[in-house]
């Protein structure tokens, strides 16, 4: 993940043999970094932010006689990336659920994203995560646009021994979500996980449907689920859903297969909303809470 970017940055910093970095040296380094960031599928505004921080750190920098240029490169790049990954909007999911449970109400989580990018499977993974911690979730099949979407959620529910609230294909998605919340309240369940349709992020009818679901069930969290392998497409999708319905955070799937890592760097900065979890495999247990150090340690541990 971003390892090629790190190695390229190390090499270009190491080429500078003078003890003090001149403006020309810095611009040479910045150019190479910019190319490397874009090759790693980092969104342009995020690349600009990283470059700005790196330029600030390197301008007029004097290298000690025994200072290793490679360590300097790692130090500067790590600090810049950490700033991009950081956000003031951290969400404590379990604390939120506990607060709702104390009031005798279920927490309601609505998941949005494009079909085929891991949304339904991620909902199942999060259900398993909650089950393992003693919570009682229920699934809501509000992707009524596709019969296959309902069936997929039912399969996951059966494997996890969970209930699923559904209606026929073509039913009102908001009504399904509403019924699921009522079902959870009546049975003392802790969390409602609402699956939704995801035809295309540019589909006006889809966005109207998402807004109706949010208006009807008033979710505690609206979560975007994206495929890390799609890079800037995932970032653009998250931004579109955020503008249309307002997201509270993101979950990125397939992080174990993403060799470039650009989506993870970009999505928090572009949306201003935190990454909540990372999908790291195919199993129900392959979901980890997001921590910037996961990406930083993967990048900077030799």
Kinemage of the C-alpha trace (Angstrom):
@kinemage 1
@onewidth
@group {chain A} dominant
@subgroup {mainchain}
@vectorlist {calphas} color= white
{ca unk a 1} P 0.000 0.000 0.000
{ca unk a 2} L 1.691 3.187 -1.251
{ca unk a 3} L 5.062 1.437 -0.915
{ca unk a 4} L 6.144 2.514 -4.414
{ca unk a 5} L 5.408 6.113 -3.451
{ca unk a 6} L 7.535 5.835 -0.338
{ca unk a 7} L 10.474 4.281 -2.152
{ca unk a 8} L 10.325 6.875 -4.918
{ca unk a 9} L 10.273 9.705 -2.393
{ca unk a 10} L 13.237 8.202 -0.556
{ca unk a 11} L 15.257 7.957 -3.757
{ca unk a 12} L 14.665 11.531 -4.838
{ca unk a 13} L 15.512 12.953 -1.387
{ca unk a 14} L 18.659 10.829 -1.295
{ca unk a 15} L 19.803 12.317 -4.608
{ca unk a 16} L 20.196 15.683 -2.896
{ca unk a 17} L 23.795 15.647 -1.687
{ca unk a 18} L 24.115 19.232 -0.464
{ca unk a 19} L 23.681 19.851 3.245
{ca unk a 20} L 21.006 22.511 2.717
{ca unk a 21} L 18.065 21.978 0.398
{ca unk a 22} L 17.833 24.802 -2.116
{ca unk a 23} L 14.473 25.935 -3.579
{ca unk a 24} L 15.395 24.090 -6.775
{ca unk a 25} L 16.086 20.905 -4.784
{ca unk a 26} L 12.754 21.188 -3.048
{ca unk a 27} L 10.846 21.717 -6.298
{ca unk a 28} L 12.546 18.687 -7.862
{ca unk a 29} L 11.461 16.607 -4.885
{ca unk a 30} L 7.947 18.048 -4.977
{ca unk a 31} L 7.568 17.257 -8.664
{ca unk a 32} L 8.545 13.634 -8.150
{ca unk a 33} L 6.229 13.390 -5.140
{ca unk a 34} L 3.325 14.839 -7.096
{ca unk a 35} L 3.770 12.294 -9.863
{ca unk a 36} L 4.022 9.489 -7.313
{ca unk a 37} L 0.856 10.585 -5.510
{ca unk a 38} L -1.178 10.736 -8.691
{ca unk a 39} L 0.178 7.345 -9.767
{ca unk a 40} L -1.020 6.030 -6.384
{ca unk a 41} L -4.547 7.227 -7.195
{ca unk a 42} L -4.548 9.957 -4.567
{ca unk a 43} L -7.169 12.618 -5.280
{ca unk a 44} L -5.721 15.897 -6.590
{ca unk a 45} L -6.854 18.077 -3.625
{ca unk a 46} L -5.325 15.557 -1.233
{ca unk a 47} L -2.096 15.356 -3.229
{ca unk a 48} L -1.935 19.155 -3.091
{ca unk a 49} L -2.366 19.065 0.700
{ca unk a 50} L 0.428 16.523 1.141
{ca unk a 51} L 2.693 18.476 -1.195
{ca unk a 52} L 2.014 21.679 0.722
{ca unk a 53} L 3.031 20.031 4.003
{ca unk a 54} L 6.130 18.433 2.482
{ca unk a 55} L 7.221 21.740 0.952
{ca unk a 56} L 6.876 23.430 4.349
{ca unk a 57} L 8.984 20.747 5.997
{ca unk a 58} L 11.749 20.703 3.388
{ca unk a 59} L 12.164 24.372 2.480
{ca unk a 60} L 15.496 25.592 3.848
{ca unk a 61} L 16.024 22.279 5.643
{ca unk a 62} L 19.636 21.623 6.644
{ca unk a 63} L 20.797 18.045 6.806
{ca unk a 64} L 23.083 17.099 9.663
{ca unk a 65} L 26.363 15.449 8.714
{ca unk a 66} L 25.104 12.095 9.980
{ca unk a 67} L 21.471 12.515 9.022
{ca unk a 68} L 20.115 9.790 6.769
{ca unk a 69} L 18.197 11.273 3.802
{ca unk a 70} L 15.973 8.198 3.750
{ca unk a 71} L 14.917 8.770 7.362
{ca unk a 72} L 14.287 12.420 6.571
{ca unk a 73} L 12.083 11.394 3.660
{ca unk a 74} L 10.098 8.985 5.846
{ca unk a 75} L 9.706 11.534 8.632
{ca unk a 76} L 8.430 14.274 6.342
{ca unk a 77} L 6.120 12.027 4.317
{ca unk a 78} L 4.711 10.271 7.404
{ca unk a 79} L 3.834 13.578 9.051
{ca unk a 80} L 2.146 14.878 5.906
{ca unk a 81} L 0.091 11.701 5.438
{ca unk a 82} L -0.894 11.586 9.121
{ca unk a 83} L -2.358 15.084 8.837
{ca unk a 84} L -4.392 14.060 5.796
{ca unk a 85} L -5.736 10.922 7.502
{ca unk a 86} L -6.702 12.749 10.664
{ca unk a 87} L -10.186 14.095 11.322
{ca unk a 88} L -11.896 15.739 14.262
{ca unk a 89} L -15.107 13.805 13.605
{ca unk a 90} L -14.238 10.419 15.124
{ca unk a 91} L -17.300 8.224 15.634
{ca unk a 92} L -17.503 5.802 18.580
{ca unk a 93} L -20.018 3.303 17.220
{ca unk a 94} L -20.348 1.154 20.329
{ca unk a 95} L -20.794 4.164 22.592
{ca unk a 96} L -23.539 5.406 20.269
{ca unk a 97} L -25.321 2.031 20.397
{ca unk a 98} L -25.017 1.890 24.193
{ca unk a 99} L -26.520 5.364 24.514
{ca unk a 100} L -29.509 4.396 22.370
{ca unk a 101} L -29.934 1.106 24.241
{ca unk a 102} L -29.986 2.974 27.558
{ca unk a 103} L -33.001 4.893 26.215
{ca unk a 104} L -34.693 1.681 25.105
{ca unk a 105} L -34.185 2.438 21.416
{ca unk a 106} L -32.256 0.695 18.639
{ca unk a 107} L -29.399 2.476 16.885
{ca unk a 108} L -30.209 2.871 13.198
{ca unk a 109} L -27.416 2.648 10.626
{ca unk a 110} L -28.148 3.258 6.946
{ca unk a 111} L -25.563 2.068 4.415
{ca unk a 112} L -25.184 3.722 1.013
{ca unk a 113} L -22.909 2.951 -1.912
{ca unk a 114} L -22.767 1.467 -5.379
{ca unk a 115} L -23.998 -2.088 -6.012
{ca unk a 116} L -21.176 -4.575 -6.479
{ca unk a 117} L -18.713 -2.653 -4.297
{ca unk a 118} L -19.160 -4.714 -1.130
{ca unk a 119} L -21.983 -2.910 0.674
{ca unk a 120} L -24.162 -5.907 1.550
{ca unk a 121} L -21.221 -8.080 2.559
{ca unk a 122} L -19.869 -5.248 4.694
{ca unk a 123} L -23.219 -4.994 6.480
{ca unk a 124} L -22.955 -8.706 7.274
{ca unk a 125} L -19.396 -8.222 8.541
{ca unk a 126} L -20.495 -5.376 10.797
{ca unk a 127} L -23.384 -7.510 12.060
{ca unk a 128} L -20.845 -10.196 13.018
{ca unk a 129} L -18.660 -7.543 14.669
{ca unk a 130} L -21.647 -6.455 16.774
{ca unk a 131} L -22.731 -10.022 17.579
{ca unk a 132} L -19.241 -10.785 18.863
{ca unk a 133} L -19.581 -7.856 21.273
{ca unk a 134} L -22.918 -8.912 22.657
{ca unk a 135} L -25.272 -6.734 20.609
{ca unk a 136} L -28.440 -7.907 18.871
{ca unk a 137} L -28.708 -6.560 15.307
{ca unk a 138} L -31.389 -6.969 12.668
{ca unk a 139} L -30.940 -6.500 8.927
{ca unk a 140} L -33.264 -4.464 6.704
{ca unk a 141} L -33.453 -5.353 3.000
{ca unk a 142} L -34.218 -1.868 1.682
{ca unk a 143} L -32.521 -2.558 -1.654
{ca unk a 144} L -35.899 -3.361 -3.187
{ca unk a 145} L -34.702 -2.465 -6.675
{ca unk a 146} L -33.048 -5.880 -7.094
{ca unk a 147} L -34.439 -9.256 -6.057
{ca unk a 148} L -30.833 -10.447 -5.904
{ca unk a 149} L -30.059 -7.764 -3.335
{ca unk a 150} L -32.770 -9.064 -1.014
{ca unk a 151} L -31.651 -12.669 -1.524
{ca unk a 152} L -28.015 -11.826 -0.819
{ca unk a 153} L -28.917 -10.186 2.485
{ca unk a 154} L -31.103 -13.171 3.406
{ca unk a 155} L -28.211 -15.560 2.798
{ca unk a 156} L -25.962 -13.544 5.119
{ca unk a 157} L -28.720 -13.358 7.739
{ca unk a 158} L -29.194 -17.129 7.654
{ca unk a 159} L -25.473 -17.777 8.024
{ca unk a 160} L -25.259 -15.402 10.988
{ca unk a 161} L -28.578 -16.575 12.504
{ca unk a 162} L -30.055 -13.078 12.253
{ca unk a 163} L -33.461 -11.745 11.423
{ca unk a 164} L -34.062 -9.811 8.225
{ca unk a 165} L -36.970 -7.468 7.536
{ca unk a 166} L -38.004 -7.439 3.883
{ca unk a 167} L -40.844 -6.840 1.442
{ca unk a 168} L -41.411 -7.762 -2.173
{ca unk a 169} L -39.163 -6.494 -4.960
{ca unk a 170} L -40.169 -2.974 -5.972
{ca unk a 171} L -41.642 -2.112 -2.565
{ca unk a 172} L -41.065 1.279 -0.947
{ca unk a 173} L -37.515 1.139 0.431
{ca unk a 174} L -38.278 3.694 3.162
{ca unk a 175} L -41.226 1.562 4.313
{ca unk a 176} L -38.938 -1.460 4.665
{ca unk a 177} L -36.484 0.566 6.758
{ca unk a 178} L -39.346 1.929 8.886
{ca unk a 179} L -40.715 -1.578 9.476
{ca unk a 180} L -37.241 -2.772 10.517
{ca unk a 181} L -36.946 -0.018 13.117
{ca unk a 182} L -40.419 -0.825 14.467
{ca unk a 183} L -39.482 -4.534 14.546
{ca unk a 184} L -36.312 -3.788 16.527
{ca unk a 185} L -38.171 -1.614 19.029
{ca unk a 186} L -40.856 -4.256 19.569
{ca unk a 187} L -38.333 -7.031 20.182
{ca unk a 188} L -35.731 -5.114 22.143
{ca unk a 189} L -33.008 -5.391 19.478
{ca unk a 190} L -29.995 -3.097 19.632
{ca unk a 191} L -29.118 -2.150 16.070
{ca unk a 192} L -30.878 -1.873 12.712
{ca unk a 193} L -28.556 -2.254 9.721
{ca unk a 194} L -30.288 -0.926 6.609
{ca unk a 195} L -29.084 -2.094 3.198
{ca unk a 196} L -30.030 0.210 0.310
{ca unk a 197} L -29.970 0.263 -3.468
{ca unk a 198} L -26.953 1.553 -5.342
{ca unk a 199} L -27.574 1.771 -9.056
{ca unk a 200} L -25.265 4.716 -9.796
{ca unk a 201} L -24.220 7.649 -7.666
{ca unk a 202} L -25.437 9.966 -10.443
{ca unk a 203} L -28.951 8.429 -10.549
{ca unk a 204} L -31.365 11.188 -9.452
{ca unk a 205} L -34.116 8.700 -8.551
{ca unk a 206} L -31.679 6.751 -6.402
{ca unk a 207} L -30.667 9.856 -4.470
{ca unk a 208} L -34.320 10.783 -3.957
{ca unk a 209} L -34.865 7.286 -2.554
{ca unk a 210} L -31.876 7.624 -0.213
{ca unk a 211} L -33.120 10.997 1.025
{ca unk a 212} L -36.560 9.516 1.719
{ca unk a 213} L -35.079 6.649 3.742
{ca unk a 214} L -33.013 9.076 5.793
{ca unk a 215} L -36.006 11.366 6.305
{ca unk a 216} L -38.260 8.504 7.440
{ca unk a 217} L -35.978 6.582 9.812
{ca unk a 218} L -33.671 9.438 10.899
{ca unk a 219} L -30.581 7.215 11.165
{ca unk a 220} L -27.993 7.693 13.853
{ca unk a 221} L -25.337 7.118 11.190
{ca unk a 222} L -25.379 7.128 7.416
{ca unk a 223} L -22.354 5.184 6.243
{ca unk a 224} L -20.824 5.128 2.772
{ca unk a 225} L -19.307 1.797 1.725
{ca unk a 226} L -16.707 1.984 -1.038
{ca unk a 227} L -14.313 -0.300 -2.873
{ca unk a 228} L -10.721 0.795 -2.216
{ca unk a 229} L -9.640 -0.720 -5.535
{ca unk a 230} L -11.673 1.885 -7.426
{ca unk a 231} L -9.480 4.677 -6.050
{ca unk a 232} L -10.709 8.115 -7.051
{ca unk a 233} L -14.059 6.681 -8.147
{ca unk a 234} L -14.742 5.690 -4.530
{ca unk a 235} L -13.831 9.191 -3.386
{ca unk a 236} L -16.162 10.780 -5.950
{ca unk a 237} L -18.972 8.396 -4.986
{ca unk a 238} L -18.556 9.244 -1.298
{ca unk a 239} L -18.615 12.959 -2.104
{ca unk a 240} L -21.790 12.579 -4.183
{ca unk a 241} L -23.630 10.655 -1.474
{ca unk a 242} L -22.428 13.159 1.108
{ca unk a 243} L -23.789 16.076 -0.897
{ca unk a 244} L -27.080 14.283 -1.532
{ca unk a 245} L -27.919 12.646 1.795
{ca unk a 246} L -25.072 13.515 4.161
{ca unk a 247} L -22.763 10.733 5.308
{ca unk a 248} L -21.256 10.387 8.776
{ca unk a 249} L -18.356 8.156 7.825
{ca unk a 250} L -17.054 5.556 5.406
{ca unk a 251} L -16.064 1.915 5.307
{ca unk a 252} L -13.520 0.888 2.686
{ca unk a 253} L -13.561 -2.688 1.365
{ca unk a 254} L -10.728 -4.694 -0.201
{ca unk a 255} L -7.966 -2.849 1.600
{ca unk a 256} L -5.975 -6.082 1.594
{ca unk a 257} L -5.886 -5.987 -2.213
{ca unk a 258} L -5.301 -2.241 -2.699
{ca unk a 259} L -1.665 -1.843 -3.701
{ca unk a 260} L -1.969 1.914 -4.352
{ca unk a 261} L -3.843 3.064 -1.252
{ca unk a 262} L -5.049 6.345 -2.718
{ca unk a 263} L -8.684 5.969 -1.642
{ca unk a 264} L -7.787 5.608 2.028
{ca unk a 265} L -5.698 8.774 1.900
{ca unk a 266} L -8.296 10.730 -0.027
{ca unk a 267} L -11.726 9.901 1.281
{ca unk a 268} L -11.409 11.391 4.765
{ca unk a 269} L -9.881 14.621 3.531
{ca unk a 270} L -12.318 15.120 0.658
{ca unk a 271} L -15.509 14.358 2.627
{ca unk a 272} L -14.373 15.643 6.006
{ca unk a 273} L -15.845 12.449 7.519
{ca unk a 274} L -13.864 9.648 9.178
{ca unk a 275} L -13.162 6.155 7.928
{ca unk a 276} L -14.879 3.866 10.445
{ca unk a 277} L -13.736 0.399 9.372
{ca unk a 278} L -11.565 -1.326 6.795
{ca unk a 279} L -12.522 -4.550 5.030
{ca unk a 280} L -9.456 -6.770 4.891
{ca unk a 281} L -10.695 -10.049 3.428
{ca unk a 282} L -13.657 -12.207 2.450
{ca unk a 283} L -14.590 -13.646 5.849
{ca unk a 284} L -17.146 -12.204 8.248
{ca unk a 285} L -14.342 -11.494 10.705
{ca unk a 286} L -12.312 -9.517 8.176
{ca unk a 287} L -13.389 -6.069 9.354
{ca unk a 288} L -11.098 -3.892 11.484
{ca unk a 289} L -11.695 -0.586 13.193
{ca unk a 290} L -9.896 2.167 11.355
{ca unk a 291} L -6.798 3.713 12.875
{ca unk a 292} L -4.477 5.973 10.827
{ca unk a 293} L -1.565 3.967 12.198
{ca unk a 294} L -2.751 0.914 10.258
{ca unk a 295} L -1.943 2.678 7.007
{ca unk a 296} L 1.113 4.500 8.355
{ca unk a 297} L 2.632 1.332 9.827
{ca unk a 298} L 1.943 -0.613 6.633
{ca unk a 299} L 3.687 2.105 4.666
{ca unk a 300} L 6.640 2.885 6.919
{ca unk a 301} L 7.538 -0.464 8.460
{ca unk a 302} L 10.449 -2.038 6.585
